Amino acid sequence: MEQLDEVFTRAAKQDRAALIGFLPAGFPSIGADVQAMTAMVDSGCDIIEVGVPYSDPMLDGPVNQAAYDRALRGGATMDAVLNTVRAVTTHTEVPVLVMTYWNCVDRYGVEKFAADLAAVGGAGCILLDLPVHESEAWRKAARRHRLATIFVVAPSTRDDRLGTITAAGSGFVYAASLMGVTGARDFVSADAETLVRRTRATTALPVCVGLGVATGAQASQVASFADGVIVGSAVVRQLLEAPDFTTGLARTRQLVTELARGVRTRNTNVDGAARQSGA
């Protein structure tokens, strides 16, 4: 958890938002995932989220679903996920989180997963579908192993519920900018800034916005009101649609460099097209 605190403190001192990049373990293949994540850090990511490949990723859009499917067909298991976390923490100095559905943790074993994630250098876990009122066992295990527990809030989350969720979490709050599955959009939802403001009224934790960010301009827009910008599908797409890994890696570096420049701009002037689309 201390690693995450340091990232957000440093970003605040630099008057910028943190950039958080997501990629599934085992995608585009086992080994190549570590190369891609290391390239993302070299290009400006402050935090890496490692996705656990899952056969029924109900909250993920078609891009991430395709990446998970390729990873599973390539032999990605929970052991492979932990090996990826170990490799990224060994080759970089950024916090590495695991993003997963609860069934994966429950099946592996709550205490065992927390212990094994901590042992490979993981900083915490984003639990996409775990209700707060059912999370006590995980949160106790996470605290024992000094792992952050990051919960997701959405525009539909009521104010009283926001307080309950943020009080239970640690590290930061993941604010989903819109309702629906993951995936890059042409604009950032107008609900995102309102959600960040409502969430901050309940907690001192950093609030980071995910779902939909795909360009440096969008990253700059979100950075004007959030503590962190989370980018997933747009990065995955670079590798998914590339004709080969070398090309995909180059495209990934280019995109993350653009996004890193965006979070350092904190642009408060949304261009006309974005304003019209998001209004």
C-alpha positions as CSV (number, residue, x, y, z in Angstrom):
1,M,0.0,0.0,0.0
2,E,2.9,2.4,0.7
3,Q,4.0,2.1,-2.9
4,L,0.6,3.4,-4.1
5,D,0.7,6.3,-1.6
6,E,4.1,7.3,-2.9
7,V,2.9,7.3,-6.5
8,F,0.0,9.6,-5.8
9,T,2.1,11.9,-3.5
10,R,4.7,12.2,-6.2
11,A,2.1,12.9,-8.9
12,A,0.4,15.6,-6.8
13,K,3.8,17.3,-6.1
14,Q,4.3,17.3,-9.9
15,D,0.8,18.8,-10.4
16,R,-0.4,15.9,-12.5
17,A,-2.5,12.8,-12.4
18,A,-1.0,9.3,-12.2
19,L,-1.2,7.0,-15.2
20,I,-2.4,3.5,-14.6
21,G,-2.1,0.9,-17.4
22,F,-3.9,-2.4,-17.7
23,L,-2.9,-5.6,-19.6
24,P,-4.0,-9.2,-19.0
25,A,-1.4,-11.7,-17.9
26,G,-0.5,-14.1,-20.7
27,F,-1.4,-11.6,-23.4
28,P,-0.4,-11.5,-26.1
29,S,1.5,-14.5,-24.8
30,I,3.3,-15.7,-21.7
31,G,6.6,-13.7,-21.5
32,A,5.5,-11.2,-24.1
33,D,3.1,-9.8,-21.5
34,V,6.0,-8.8,-19.3
35,Q,7.8,-7.2,-22.2
36,A,4.7,-5.1,-22.9
37,M,4.1,-4.1,-19.3
38,T,7.8,-3.1,-18.9
39,A,7.4,-1.0,-22.1
40,M,4.3,0.6,-20.6
41,V,6.3,1.6,-17.5
42,D,9.2,2.9,-19.6
43,S,6.7,5.0,-21.6
44,G,5.1,6.6,-18.6
45,C,2.8,4.3,-16.6
46,D,3.0,4.9,-12.9
47,I,1.1,1.8,-11.9
48,I,0.4,-1.5,-13.7
49,E,-2.8,-3.5,-13.5
50,V,-2.4,-7.2,-14.3
51,G,-5.6,-8.8,-15.4
52,V,-6.4,-12.4,-14.5
53,P,-7.7,-14.2,-17.6
54,Y,-11.2,-15.5,-16.9
55,S,-13.6,-17.4,-19.1
56,D,-16.7,-15.3,-18.2
57,P,-15.5,-11.7,-17.9
58,M,-19.0,-10.2,-17.7
59,L,-17.8,-6.6,-17.1
60,D,-15.3,-6.6,-19.9
61,G,-16.0,-5.5,-23.5
62,P,-15.1,-7.4,-26.7
63,V,-11.4,-6.2,-26.8
64,N,-10.5,-7.4,-23.3
65,Q,-12.6,-10.5,-23.8
66,A,-10.6,-11.4,-26.9
67,A,-7.3,-10.8,-25.0
68,Y,-8.5,-13.0,-22.1
69,D,-9.4,-15.7,-24.5
70,R,-6.0,-15.6,-26.2
71,A,-4.3,-15.7,-22.8
72,L,-6.3,-18.7,-21.7
73,R,-5.7,-20.6,-24.9
74,G,-2.0,-19.8,-24.4
75,G,-2.0,-21.5,-21.1
76,A,-2.4,-18.6,-18.7
77,T,-3.2,-19.8,-15.1
78,M,-3.2,-18.1,-11.7
79,D,0.4,-19.3,-11.4
80,A,1.2,-17.5,-14.6
81,V,-0.5,-14.4,-13.3
82,L,1.7,-14.4,-10.2
83,N,4.8,-15.1,-12.3
84,T,3.9,-12.0,-14.4
85,V,3.5,-9.9,-11.3
86,R,6.9,-11.1,-10.0
87,A,8.6,-10.4,-13.3
88,V,7.2,-6.9,-13.6
89,T,8.0,-6.0,-10.0
90,T,11.5,-7.3,-10.6
91,H,12.1,-5.3,-13.8
92,T,10.4,-2.1,-12.8
93,E,9.9,0.1,-9.7
94,V,6.2,0.7,-10.0
95,P,3.4,-0.8,-8.0
96,V,1.7,-3.8,-9.6
97,L,-1.9,-4.6,-8.9
98,V,-4.0,-7.6,-9.9
99,M,-7.4,-7.0,-11.4
100,T,-9.7,-10.0,-11.1
101,Y,-13.2,-11.4,-10.6
102,W,-13.9,-12.8,-7.2
103,N,-14.5,-16.3,-8.3
104,C,-10.8,-16.6,-9.4
105,V,-9.6,-15.6,-5.9
106,D,-12.2,-17.7,-4.1
107,R,-11.3,-20.8,-6.1
108,Y,-7.5,-20.2,-5.5
109,G,-8.1,-19.7,-1.8
110,V,-8.4,-16.3,-0.1
111,E,-5.5,-16.5,2.3
112,K,-3.3,-18.3,-0.1
113,F,-3.9,-15.7,-2.9
114,A,-3.2,-12.8,-0.5
115,A,0.0,-14.4,0.7
116,D,1.2,-15.4,-2.7
117,L,0.4,-12.0,-4.3
118,A,2.4,-10.3,-1.5
119,A,5.3,-12.8,-1.9
120,V,5.7,-11.8,-5.6
121,G,5.7,-8.1,-4.8
122,G,2.1,-7.3,-5.6
123,A,0.8,-4.0,-4.2
124,G,-2.9,-4.9,-4.0
125,C,-6.0,-6.1,-5.8
126,I,-8.9,-4.6,-7.7
127,L,-11.9,-6.8,-7.2
128,L,-14.4,-6.1,-9.9
129,D,-17.5,-7.9,-8.7
130,L,-17.0,-8.4,-4.9
131,P,-19.7,-6.6,-2.9
132,V,-18.3,-4.8,0.1
133,H,-20.7,-6.5,2.5
134,E,-19.2,-9.9,1.4
135,S,-15.5,-8.7,1.4
136,E,-14.5,-9.1,5.1
137,A,-12.5,-12.3,4.7
138,W,-10.6,-10.8,1.8
139,R,-9.9,-7.5,3.5
140,K,-8.6,-9.2,6.6
141,A,-6.2,-11.3,4.5
142,A,-5.2,-8.3,2.5
143,R,-4.4,-6.3,5.7
144,R,-2.3,-9.1,7.1
145,H,-0.2,-9.1,3.9
146,R,-0.2,-5.3,3.5
147,L,-2.1,-5.3,0.2
148,A,-4.5,-2.6,-0.9
149,T,-8.1,-3.5,-1.6
150,I,-9.5,-1.3,-4.4
151,F,-13.2,-1.2,-5.0
152,V,-15.1,0.1,-8.0
153,V,-17.8,2.8,-7.8
154,A,-20.1,3.8,-10.7
155,P,-22.4,6.8,-11.6
156,S,-25.3,4.7,-10.3
157,T,-23.8,4.3,-6.8
158,R,-25.9,6.1,-4.2
159,D,-24.2,8.6,-1.9
160,D,-24.8,6.5,1.2
161,R,-23.4,3.5,-0.6
162,L,-20.3,5.5,-1.8
163,G,-19.4,6.1,1.9
164,T,-19.6,2.4,2.7
165,I,-17.5,1.4,-0.3
166,T,-14.8,4.0,0.2
167,A,-14.5,3.3,3.9
168,A,-13.8,-0.4,3.2
169,G,-11.2,0.3,0.5
170,S,-7.6,1.3,0.5
171,G,-5.0,2.4,-2.0
172,F,-7.4,4.4,-4.2
173,V,-11.0,4.3,-5.5
174,Y,-11.7,3.1,-9.0
175,A,-14.4,5.3,-10.5
176,A,-16.0,3.8,-13.5
177,S,-16.8,6.7,-15.7
178,L,-20.0,5.2,-17.2
179,M,-22.3,2.3,-16.9
180,G,-21.5,-0.7,-19.1
181,V,-18.5,-2.9,-20.0
182,T,-14.9,-1.9,-20.5
183,G,-13.8,-0.4,-23.8
184,A,-12.4,2.7,-25.4
185,R,-14.9,5.5,-26.3
186,D,-14.9,8.5,-28.5
187,F,-15.5,10.7,-25.5
188,V,-15.3,10.7,-21.8
189,S,-18.7,10.5,-20.0
190,A,-19.9,13.8,-18.5
191,D,-20.8,11.7,-15.4
192,A,-17.1,11.0,-14.6
193,E,-16.4,14.4,-13.1
194,T,-19.6,14.4,-11.0
195,L,-18.7,10.9,-9.8
196,V,-15.2,12.0,-8.7
197,R,-16.6,14.9,-6.8
198,R,-19.2,12.8,-5.1
199,T,-16.6,10.2,-4.2
200,R,-14.2,12.7,-2.8
201,A,-16.8,13.9,-0.4
202,T,-16.7,10.5,1.3
203,T,-12.9,9.8,1.4
204,A,-9.4,11.1,1.4
205,L,-8.3,8.3,-0.9
206,P,-7.2,9.2,-4.4
207,V,-9.9,8.8,-7.0
208,C,-8.9,7.3,-10.4
209,V,-11.1,7.2,-13.4
210,G,-11.3,4.3,-15.8
211,L,-13.5,3.1,-18.7
212,G,-13.3,4.9,-22.0
213,V,-10.0,6.7,-22.1
214,A,-8.2,6.1,-25.3
215,T,-6.3,9.2,-26.3
216,G,-3.9,11.8,-24.8
217,A,-6.6,14.5,-25.1
218,Q,-9.0,12.3,-23.1
219,A,-6.3,11.6,-20.5
220,S,-5.7,15.3,-20.2
221,Q,-9.4,15.9,-19.7
222,V,-9.8,13.3,-17.0
223,A,-6.5,14.5,-15.3
224,S,-8.1,17.9,-14.8
225,F,-10.5,16.5,-12.2
226,A,-9.1,13.0,-11.1
227,D,-6.1,11.8,-9.2
228,G,-5.4,9.0,-11.7
229,V,-6.3,8.0,-15.3
230,I,-6.8,4.3,-15.9
231,V,-6.4,3.0,-19.5
232,G,-7.0,-0.6,-20.5
233,S,-8.8,-1.5,-23.7
234,A,-7.0,1.1,-25.7
235,V,-3.7,-0.4,-24.8
236,V,-4.9,-4.0,-25.3
237,R,-6.1,-3.0,-28.8
238,Q,-2.6,-2.0,-29.9
239,L,-1.4,-5.6,-29.3
240,L,-4.6,-7.3,-30.3
241,E,-4.8,-5.7,-33.8
242,A,-1.1,-5.6,-34.6
243,P,0.1,-7.9,-37.4
244,D,3.0,-9.0,-35.1
245,F,4.3,-8.4,-31.6
246,T,7.1,-6.0,-32.6
247,T,4.6,-3.7,-34.3
248,G,2.2,-4.0,-31.4
249,L,4.9,-3.2,-28.9
250,A,5.9,-0.1,-30.9
251,R,2.2,1.0,-31.0
252,T,1.8,0.4,-27.3
253,R,4.9,2.6,-26.5
254,Q,3.5,5.3,-28.8
255,L,0.1,5.3,-27.2
256,V,1.3,5.2,-23.6
257,T,3.8,8.1,-24.3
258,E,0.8,10.1,-25.6
259,L,-1.3,9.2,-22.6
260,A,1.6,10.1,-20.2
261,R,1.9,13.5,-21.9
262,G,-1.9,13.9,-21.5
263,V,-1.9,13.3,-17.7
264,R,0.8,15.9,-17.3
265,T,-1.3,18.6,-19.1
266,R,-4.4,18.6,-17.0
267,N,-6.4,20.3,-19.8
268,T,-9.5,21.9,-18.5
269,N,-10.6,23.1,-22.0
270,V,-12.5,20.3,-23.6
271,D,-12.6,20.7,-27.3
272,G,-15.9,21.3,-29.1
273,A,-16.4,17.8,-30.4
274,A,-15.8,16.2,-27.0
275,R,-18.1,18.7,-25.3
276,Q,-20.9,18.0,-27.8
277,S,-20.5,14.3,-27.5
278,G,-20.3,14.2,-23.8
279,A,-23.1,16.7,-23.0
